[in-house]
Amino acid sequence: MTIEFDPVLLTGDPSIDAQHRELFARIGALLEASHERRSRDEVRRMLDFLGDYVVSHFGAEERVMEDAGYPGLEAHRGEHRRFVQEFGALREEYQVEGPGPLFVIRVQNRVTAWLREHIYRNDRALGAWLRNRPR
């Protein structure tokens, strides 16, 4: 069970794009481990790492926006906060239910789909703004 980073999601910022690729790789590893019903501890460690990586990535992305004076910073930051809350809820559900088929579906629907949409809509707009901003 793999998920691929689609080149249509490239923002044009090498650092952000590398982090997005890493996010997709980590999500893919989490989905694979869950689908293969690896140990609960292994999947939990992967989920924890992904959660930490998401927070780190969002922080780095927000610093880029702050440094560049991006006008959409607060709305973008708000989306990040909502996702972190949703991811926290997913972690809690995992603690109760474990890494079964329902968890895989939830990760695909709540994490992968959200991330694709967010990158396509918001992060690509940020990348375009960064390339074309007045200097």
C-alpha positions as CSV (number, residue, x, y, z in Angstrom):
1,M,0.0,0.0,0.0
2,T,1.9,3.0,-1.2
3,I,1.0,6.6,-1.8
4,E,3.0,8.6,-4.2
5,F,3.9,12.3,-4.2
6,D,2.3,13.7,-7.3
7,P,4.5,16.3,-9.2
8,V,1.4,18.5,-9.6
9,L,1.8,19.3,-5.9
10,L,5.2,20.9,-6.4
11,T,5.3,24.4,-4.9
12,G,8.6,25.5,-6.5
13,D,10.3,26.0,-3.1
14,P,12.9,23.2,-2.8
15,S,12.8,23.0,1.0
16,I,9.0,22.9,1.2
17,D,8.8,20.4,-1.7
18,A,11.4,18.1,0.0
19,Q,9.4,18.2,3.2
20,H,6.2,17.4,1.4
21,R,7.9,14.4,-0.3
22,E,9.0,13.2,3.1
23,L,5.5,13.6,4.5
24,F,4.1,11.4,1.8
25,A,6.8,8.8,2.3
26,R,6.1,8.7,6.1
27,I,2.3,8.5,5.5
28,G,2.9,5.6,3.1
29,A,5.1,3.8,5.6
30,L,2.4,4.3,8.3
31,L,-0.3,3.0,6.0
32,E,1.8,0.0,5.0
33,A,2.6,-0.9,8.6
34,S,-1.1,-0.6,9.5
35,H,-2.3,-2.6,6.6
36,E,0.2,-5.3,7.3
37,R,-0.9,-5.3,10.9
38,R,2.5,-4.8,12.3
39,S,2.9,-4.4,16.1
40,R,0.8,-1.8,17.8
41,D,3.9,-0.2,19.2
42,E,5.6,0.0,15.8
43,V,2.6,1.7,14.2
44,R,2.2,4.0,17.2
45,R,5.9,5.1,16.9
46,M,5.3,5.8,13.2
47,L,2.2,7.8,14.0
48,D,4.0,9.8,16.7
49,F,6.9,10.5,14.4
50,L,4.5,11.6,11.6
51,G,2.7,13.9,14.1
52,D,6.0,15.5,15.2
53,Y,7.2,15.8,11.6
54,V,3.9,17.5,10.6
55,V,4.3,20.1,13.4
56,S,7.9,20.7,12.5
57,H,7.0,21.1,8.8
58,F,4.2,23.5,9.5
59,G,6.5,25.5,11.7
60,A,9.1,25.7,8.9
61,E,6.5,26.7,6.4
62,E,5.1,29.4,8.6
63,R,8.6,30.8,9.2
64,V,9.0,31.1,5.4
65,M,5.7,32.9,5.2
66,E,6.6,35.2,8.1
67,D,10.0,36.0,6.7
68,A,8.5,36.8,3.2
69,G,5.6,38.8,4.6
70,Y,3.1,36.5,3.0
71,P,-0.4,38.1,3.2
72,G,-2.2,34.8,3.6
73,L,-0.2,33.7,6.7
74,E,-2.9,33.8,9.3
75,A,-5.5,31.8,7.2
76,H,-2.8,29.3,6.3
77,R,-1.7,29.0,9.9
78,G,-5.3,28.4,10.9
79,E,-5.5,25.5,8.5
80,H,-2.4,24.1,10.0
81,R,-3.8,24.4,13.5
82,R,-7.1,22.6,12.5
83,F,-5.1,19.8,11.0
84,V,-2.9,19.3,14.1
85,Q,-6.1,19.1,16.1
86,E,-7.6,16.6,13.7
87,F,-4.4,14.6,13.8
88,G,-4.5,14.6,17.6
89,A,-8.0,13.1,17.4
90,L,-6.8,10.4,15.0
91,R,-4.0,9.6,17.5
92,E,-6.6,9.2,20.3
93,E,-8.7,7.0,18.1
94,Y,-5.7,4.8,17.4
95,Q,-5.1,4.4,21.1
96,V,-8.6,3.0,21.5
97,E,-9.0,1.0,18.3
98,G,-5.5,0.1,17.1
99,P,-4.1,-0.3,13.6
100,G,-7.0,-2.0,11.9
101,P,-8.6,-1.4,8.5
102,L,-10.7,1.4,9.8
103,F,-7.6,3.2,10.9
104,V,-6.1,2.9,7.4
105,I,-9.3,4.4,5.9
106,R,-9.2,7.2,8.4
107,V,-5.6,8.0,7.6
108,Q,-6.3,8.0,3.9
109,N,-9.4,10.2,4.3
110,R,-8.3,12.6,7.0
111,V,-4.5,12.8,6.5
112,T,-3.7,12.0,2.9
113,A,-6.7,13.6,1.3
114,W,-6.3,16.7,3.5
115,L,-2.7,17.0,2.8
116,R,-3.1,16.7,-1.0
117,E,-5.9,19.3,-1.0
118,H,-4.0,21.7,1.3
119,I,-0.8,21.5,-0.8
120,Y,-2.6,21.8,-4.1
121,R,-4.7,24.8,-2.9
122,N,-2.7,26.6,-0.3
123,D,1.0,25.6,-0.6
124,R,1.1,26.0,-4.3
125,A,-0.4,29.5,-4.0
126,L,2.3,30.2,-1.4
127,G,4.9,29.0,-3.9
128,A,3.6,31.2,-6.7
129,W,3.5,34.2,-4.4
130,L,7.1,33.6,-3.2
131,R,8.2,33.4,-6.9
132,N,6.4,36.5,-7.9
133,R,6.5,38.7,-4.8
134,P,7.8,42.2,-4.9
135,R,11.3,42.4,-3.6
